[in-house]
Amino acid sequence: MNVLSLFDGSACTRVALDKLGIPVTKYYASEIDKYAIKVAMANYPDIVQVGDVQGISFKEGEIDLLVGGSPCQGFSFAGRQLNFADHRSKLFFEYVRILKECKPKYFLLENVRMKQEYQDVISDALGVKPIAINSRLMSAQNRQRLYWTNIPDVTQPEDKGIVLQDILEDGFVDRDKSHCLDANYFKGGNLKSYFEKHRRQLVFSKDGLCHVGDADINGHDILKRVYHPEGKAPTLTTMGGGHTEPKVLCGAWRGRYTVDGVRQDHKHKVAGMTTQRLEVRTDGKTNSLTTVQKDNVAVDVSELQWRKLTPLECERLQTLPDNYTNHVSNTQRYKMLGNGFTVDVIAHILKGIK
C-alpha cells in the first residue's frame, strides 16, 4: 500500500498502520516542522519526506491511502474562530486539491470540533459527513475530534476504561520518583483549595475528567486545573511553556528525604510504596485500622501536591510507544504530541481497509 500523509507530524499514521499489520510499500510524508521530521525519521528511516503540502502533487494511481489532519486553529472553539480566513485553516483546501489529483482508494481527514457551518463546508468538499470520536474511549485523554473518511464500517470504539493512573510512569502519583525529566518542567507545587471546606466529594464529568483543585501558579484559570489520577487528562495542546502542560494530583507521603530522586523514610531507607503512602480520602474517614496503628495518619489538605505530566506520559495519552519522541527536546516533544493523532483511534478507523 502506498500512503501519503499530509501534515504528517511525527508519523502517527505509520504507527497505526504498523499496529494493524498493514504492509506499507511507500510512505510519503508532507511536513515542514524539522523536529517532527527528526522524530519520524528516527523511527521510520524509510519514510519519503516530500516537503510543504503547497508544493507537492501526485497523479492518479500513485496513492492508495491519503491521510491528514490539517491545522485546526481557525476552526477550534478554543481559538479565534477565523475559520477559512485563517491562513492555517486554508491548508484544508490543499488536502482537497491533492485528494482530487491522486484519487486514492481511501482517505481520512481529522479535525477539531467546530461550528456546524464550517463542518458543512468540509463535508461538502469531501462528499462525506464526519464521525465524532473521543479519544477518552481508547486512552486516558479527553480529546474530541471529527473524522471524515470513506473507509467503510467505522463505528464508535469500545471504552477501554483507561484513566490517568494507568499511564503514569510509576503506576502511582509520586512526584519524587518520576525520572528522566527536565527539572523546570516537572516541578509542581502545593494545591490550592483542594476541597471546598475539606469535604467536597469527587465529581467526574461526563467526559471522565475530575478537577480536584487549582495549582498555586499565575495564569488563566484553565491552566491551573489539577486532575485526579482516577479520571481522564484534558486534551493535549501544543503545550508551549507557561504551565500549559496537564497537571495531576500527587499522593501525600510520610517520607521527608530524597536521594537520587527516590523518597526515603526517616531512617534513610527507601520508602515503601504501600506503607509510606498516605491515601487521600474525600469522605472524612481514615484507612482501616491495623495492628500497626502508626500507619493510620491524617493528612492536612494543605500538604497535597500536584505535578505536570511527563513527555512519556503524554506519549501514552496519545497511545504512542514509550519514548517514541525522545529524539528531540522536551519542549518539542510536547508540541508534536499536542498536534498529533491518538494512534489507537486512527488504527480503529483504518482497520476497515480491505
C-alpha positions as CSV (number, residue, x, y, z in Angstrom):
1,M,0.0,0.0,0.0
2,N,1.3,3.5,-0.9
3,V,0.4,6.1,1.7
4,L,0.5,9.9,1.6
5,S,0.3,11.6,5.0
6,L,-0.2,15.3,4.8
7,F,0.7,17.4,7.8
8,D,2.3,14.2,8.9
9,G,3.9,15.4,12.2
10,S,5.8,12.5,13.8
11,A,4.3,9.8,11.6
12,C,1.5,8.7,13.9
13,T,-0.3,7.2,10.9
14,R,2.6,4.9,10.2
15,V,2.5,3.7,13.9
16,A,-1.3,3.0,13.5
17,L,-0.6,1.0,10.2
18,D,2.1,-1.0,12.0
19,K,-0.3,-1.8,14.8
20,L,-2.7,-3.2,12.3
21,G,-0.1,-5.1,10.4
22,I,-1.0,-3.4,7.2
23,P,2.1,-3.6,4.9
24,V,3.3,-0.2,3.6
25,T,5.2,-0.1,0.2
26,K,5.8,3.6,0.2
27,Y,5.0,6.1,2.9
28,Y,5.2,9.7,1.7
29,A,5.1,12.4,4.4
30,S,4.4,16.1,3.9
31,E,5.7,18.0,6.9
32,I,7.7,21.2,7.5
33,D,8.5,21.0,11.2
34,K,12.1,19.9,11.4
35,Y,11.7,18.4,14.9
36,A,8.7,16.3,13.9
37,I,10.6,15.2,10.9
38,K,13.5,14.2,13.0
39,V,11.3,12.0,15.2
40,A,9.5,10.4,12.2
41,M,12.8,9.6,10.5
42,A,14.4,8.2,13.7
43,N,11.5,5.7,14.0
44,Y,11.0,5.1,10.3
45,P,14.1,5.8,8.2
46,D,12.3,4.6,5.0
47,I,9.8,7.5,5.1
48,V,9.9,9.7,1.9
49,Q,9.7,13.3,3.0
50,V,8.2,15.4,0.3
51,G,8.1,18.8,1.9
52,D,5.5,21.6,2.1
53,V,2.0,20.5,1.1
54,Q,1.6,23.6,-1.1
55,G,4.4,22.4,-3.4
56,I,3.5,18.7,-4.0
57,S,1.4,16.9,-6.5
58,F,0.6,13.2,-7.0
59,K,-1.0,11.5,-10.0
60,E,-4.0,9.2,-10.0
61,G,-3.0,5.7,-9.1
62,E,0.1,6.7,-7.1
63,I,-1.6,6.7,-3.7
64,D,-3.8,4.1,-2.1
65,L,-4.4,5.9,1.2
66,L,-4.5,9.7,1.8
67,V,-4.4,10.8,5.5
68,G,-4.2,14.2,7.1
69,G,-5.1,16.4,10.0
70,S,-4.9,20.0,8.5
71,P,-4.1,22.8,11.0
72,C,-7.2,23.4,13.2
73,Q,-6.5,26.8,14.9
74,G,-9.0,28.6,12.7
75,F,-11.9,26.2,13.5
76,S,-11.4,25.4,17.2
77,F,-13.8,26.7,19.8
78,A,-10.7,27.4,21.9
79,G,-9.3,29.8,19.2
80,R,-10.5,33.0,17.5
81,Q,-12.6,31.0,15.0
82,L,-11.4,32.8,11.9
83,N,-12.5,29.7,10.0
84,F,-11.2,29.6,6.4
85,A,-9.9,33.2,6.7
86,D,-7.2,31.8,8.9
87,H,-4.1,31.1,6.7
88,R,-3.5,27.8,8.5
89,S,-7.1,26.6,8.0
90,K,-6.8,27.4,4.3
91,L,-4.4,24.5,4.1
92,F,-7.5,22.2,4.2
93,F,-8.0,23.1,0.5
94,E,-4.6,21.7,-0.3
95,Y,-5.8,18.5,1.1
96,V,-8.9,18.7,-1.2
97,R,-6.6,19.5,-4.2
98,I,-4.4,16.6,-3.6
99,L,-7.4,14.3,-3.0
100,K,-8.8,15.2,-6.3
101,E,-5.5,14.8,-8.1
102,C,-4.4,11.4,-6.8
103,K,-7.9,9.9,-6.3
104,P,-6.8,7.4,-3.6
105,K,-8.9,4.4,-2.8
106,Y,-9.2,5.5,0.8
107,F,-8.9,8.9,2.5
108,L,-9.1,10.2,6.1
109,L,-9.2,13.7,7.4
110,E,-9.1,14.6,11.1
111,N,-10.0,18.0,12.7
112,V,-11.4,19.5,15.9
113,R,-15.0,20.1,16.9
114,M,-16.2,23.3,15.2
115,K,-19.3,25.2,14.3
116,Q,-21.7,23.4,12.1
117,E,-21.3,25.9,9.2
118,Y,-17.6,25.2,9.0
119,Q,-18.2,21.5,9.3
120,D,-20.6,21.6,6.4
121,V,-18.0,23.3,4.1
122,I,-15.6,20.4,4.8
123,S,-18.3,17.8,4.4
124,D,-19.4,19.2,1.0
125,A,-15.8,19.3,-0.2
126,L,-15.1,15.7,0.7
127,G,-18.5,14.2,0.0
128,V,-18.9,12.5,3.4
129,K,-20.0,13.6,6.8
130,P,-17.8,13.2,9.8
131,I,-17.9,10.7,12.7
132,A,-17.1,12.2,16.1
133,I,-14.8,10.0,18.3
134,N,-13.5,11.0,21.7
135,S,-10.0,9.6,22.4
136,R,-11.2,9.0,26.0
137,L,-12.7,5.7,24.8
138,M,-9.2,4.4,23.9
139,S,-6.9,6.4,26.1
140,A,-6.7,8.4,29.3
141,Q,-7.2,11.6,27.4
142,N,-10.3,13.6,26.8
143,R,-9.9,14.5,23.1
144,Q,-12.9,15.1,20.9
145,R,-12.2,15.0,17.2
146,L,-14.1,14.8,13.9
147,Y,-13.1,12.2,11.3
148,W,-14.1,12.4,7.6
149,T,-13.4,9.2,5.7
150,N,-14.7,6.8,3.0
151,I,-13.3,3.8,4.9
152,P,-16.3,1.5,5.5
153,D,-17.9,0.4,8.7
154,V,-16.4,2.9,11.1
155,T,-18.1,2.7,14.4
156,Q,-17.6,4.1,17.9
157,P,-14.8,2.2,19.6
158,E,-15.5,0.3,22.9
159,D,-14.5,2.1,26.1
160,K,-11.3,0.6,27.4
161,G,-11.7,2.3,30.8
162,I,-8.2,3.7,30.8
163,V,-7.6,6.5,33.3
164,L,-4.6,8.7,34.2
165,Q,-3.5,6.2,36.9
166,D,-2.9,3.6,34.2
167,I,-0.4,5.7,32.2
168,L,1.7,7.3,34.9
169,E,5.3,6.3,34.8
170,D,5.5,4.7,38.2
171,G,2.0,3.3,38.3
172,F,1.1,5.8,41.0
173,V,1.4,9.5,41.5
174,D,4.6,10.4,43.4
175,R,6.4,13.4,42.1
176,D,9.8,12.4,43.6
177,K,10.0,9.0,42.0
178,S,9.4,10.2,38.4
179,H,12.6,10.3,36.4
180,C,14.4,11.5,33.2
181,L,12.8,14.9,33.4
182,D,13.8,18.5,32.9
183,A,13.7,20.0,36.3
184,N,11.9,23.1,35.2
185,Y,9.2,21.1,33.6
186,F,8.4,18.5,36.2
187,K,8.4,20.9,39.1
188,G,5.0,21.0,40.8
189,G,3.8,22.7,43.9
190,N,1.1,23.0,46.5
191,L,-2.6,22.5,45.7
192,K,-4.8,25.5,46.3
193,S,-8.4,24.9,47.5
194,Y,-8.4,21.2,47.1
195,F,-11.9,20.6,48.5
196,E,-14.5,23.2,49.5
197,K,-14.4,23.0,53.3
198,H,-12.3,19.9,53.0
199,R,-15.3,17.7,52.4
200,R,-16.1,18.1,48.7
201,Q,-16.8,14.7,47.1
202,L,-15.0,13.8,43.9
203,V,-17.1,14.8,40.9
204,F,-16.3,13.3,37.4
205,S,-17.6,15.0,34.3
206,K,-19.4,13.1,31.5
207,D,-16.0,13.0,29.7
208,G,-14.3,11.4,32.7
209,L,-12.3,14.4,34.0
210,C,-12.2,15.2,37.7
211,H,-11.0,18.7,38.5
212,V,-9.8,18.4,42.2
213,G,-8.2,21.8,42.7
214,D,-6.0,24.5,41.4
215,A,-2.2,24.8,41.2
216,D,-0.8,27.8,43.1
217,I,0.5,29.5,40.0
218,N,-0.2,32.6,37.9
219,G,-2.1,32.4,34.7
220,H,-5.5,31.7,33.3
221,D,-7.8,29.5,35.4
222,I,-7.8,26.7,32.9
223,L,-4.0,26.4,33.2
224,K,-4.3,26.0,37.0
225,R,-6.6,22.9,36.9
226,V,-5.3,19.8,38.6
227,Y,-6.9,16.5,37.8
228,H,-7.5,13.3,39.8
229,P,-5.5,10.2,38.7
230,E,-8.6,8.1,38.6
231,G,-10.1,10.3,35.9
232,K,-9.0,11.5,32.4
233,A,-6.4,14.0,31.3
234,P,-7.6,17.1,29.5
235,T,-6.9,17.4,25.8
236,L,-3.2,17.8,25.0
237,T,-2.3,21.1,23.3
238,T,1.0,22.2,21.8
239,M,2.0,23.0,25.4
240,G,4.4,25.7,24.6
241,G,5.5,26.5,28.1
242,G,3.8,28.8,30.6
243,H,2.4,25.9,32.7
244,T,0.2,24.7,29.8
245,E,1.0,21.0,30.4
246,P,-1.7,18.8,32.1
247,K,-1.4,18.6,35.9
248,V,-2.2,15.6,38.1
249,L,-2.7,15.3,41.8
250,C,0.2,13.8,43.8
251,G,-0.3,11.5,46.7
252,A,0.8,12.6,50.2
253,W,3.8,10.8,51.6
254,R,5.3,10.3,55.1
255,G,8.9,10.2,53.9
256,R,10.9,13.5,54.1
257,Y,14.1,12.8,52.4
258,T,15.1,12.3,48.8
259,V,18.2,10.5,47.5
260,D,18.8,10.4,43.7
261,G,15.1,11.2,43.2
262,V,13.8,8.4,45.4
263,R,11.8,9.2,48.5
264,Q,13.4,7.9,51.8
265,D,11.8,7.4,55.2
266,H,13.1,8.9,58.4
267,K,15.8,6.2,58.7
268,H,17.0,7.0,55.2
269,K,15.6,3.7,53.9
270,V,13.6,3.6,50.7
271,A,10.0,4.4,51.5
272,G,7.7,1.5,50.7
273,M,5.1,2.1,48.0
274,T,2.4,0.9,50.4
275,T,3.4,1.7,54.0
276,Q,4.8,5.1,53.2
277,R,1.9,6.3,51.0
278,L,-1.0,8.1,52.7
279,E,-4.3,7.7,51.0
280,V,-6.3,10.9,50.1
281,R,-9.9,10.4,51.3
282,T,-12.8,12.6,50.5
283,D,-15.3,11.1,52.9
284,G,-13.6,12.2,56.1
285,K,-12.7,8.6,57.0
286,T,-9.4,7.1,57.8
287,N,-7.9,3.9,56.4
288,S,-8.8,0.6,58.0
289,L,-7.1,0.1,61.4
290,T,-4.4,-2.5,61.5
291,T,-2.2,-3.8,64.3
292,V,0.3,-1.1,63.3
293,Q,-1.6,2.0,64.2
294,K,1.2,4.3,63.3
295,D,0.2,3.8,59.7
296,N,-3.2,5.4,60.3
297,V,-2.3,9.0,59.5
298,A,-4.4,12.1,59.0
299,V,-3.3,14.3,56.1
300,D,-3.8,18.1,56.0
301,V,-5.1,19.1,52.6
302,S,-2.6,21.9,52.5
303,E,0.2,19.3,52.1
304,L,-1.3,17.9,48.9
305,Q,0.9,18.4,45.8
306,W,0.5,18.5,42.1
307,R,2.9,17.9,39.2
308,K,2.9,18.2,35.4
309,L,2.7,15.1,33.2
310,T,6.0,13.9,31.7
311,P,6.7,13.6,28.0
312,L,6.5,9.8,28.2
313,E,3.1,10.1,29.9
314,C,1.9,12.4,27.2
315,E,3.0,9.8,24.6
316,R,0.9,7.3,26.4
317,L,-2.1,9.7,26.3
318,Q,-1.7,9.6,22.5
319,T,-1.2,5.8,22.7
320,L,2.3,6.1,21.1
321,P,5.1,3.7,22.1
322,D,7.1,4.8,25.1
323,N,9.9,7.2,24.3
324,Y,8.8,7.4,20.6
325,T,9.5,11.2,20.6
326,N,12.6,11.2,22.8
327,H,14.9,12.3,19.9
328,V,14.3,16.0,20.5
329,S,13.9,18.4,23.5
330,N,11.0,18.0,25.9
331,T,9.6,21.3,24.6
332,Q,9.4,19.9,21.1
333,R,8.1,16.6,22.3
334,Y,5.1,18.3,24.0
335,K,4.4,20.4,20.9
336,M,4.3,17.5,18.5
337,L,2.3,15.3,20.9
338,G,-0.3,18.1,21.2
339,N,-0.5,18.4,17.4
340,G,-0.6,14.6,16.8
341,F,-3.1,11.9,16.4
342,T,-4.3,9.5,19.1
343,V,-2.8,6.4,17.4
344,D,-5.3,3.8,18.6
345,V,-8.2,5.9,17.3
346,I,-6.6,6.1,13.9
347,A,-5.9,2.4,14.0
348,H,-9.6,1.8,14.9
349,I,-10.7,3.7,11.8
350,L,-8.0,2.2,9.4
351,K,-9.0,-1.4,10.3
352,G,-11.9,-1.0,7.9
353,I,-9.4,-1.1,5.0
354,K,-9.9,-4.2,2.9
